[in-house]
Amino acid sequence: MINPAKLEEIAKQITSNMPQGVKNLAETLEGKTKQVLQNKLAEMDFVSREEFDIQSQVLIRTREKLTELEAKVALLEQQLTDKTDAE
């Protein structure tokens, strides 16, 4: 297994020995890449984790209520069937 600390050390040595122009280009490229990613993510209209969790809870409560209502309708239908059979 390769030691992560050793890899970090090698990466630092390579970076420190790069010509300044290459370092500047890498920094510029990194900055532009971050900017483009941030802009594209902002366009995607994501919701926050908090909003997602709130909506999940609303959905759970709605499903519970639907189940209750389905049971009530089934009971009423059964009562109606029993009543019409008795007549």
C-alpha positions, 0 to 999 in steps of 0.5 A: 500500500502506498503511504498517503503522506509520501504521495503528498510529499512527492506532489509538493516536490513536483509543484515546487519545481514547476516553472512559475508560468505553469503554476499560474496557469494551473491556478487560473484554470482551477479558478475558472473551473470553480467559477463555471461549476458554481454558475452551472450548479446555480442554474440547476435550481437545487433545493437545500437539504433542509427543504428536502427533509421538510418535503419528505416529512410532508409526503410521509404525513400525506401518505399516512392520511391517505391510508387512513382515508382509504380505510374509512372509505372501505369501511363505509363501502362495507357498511353500505353493502351490508345495509343494502343486503339486509334490505 
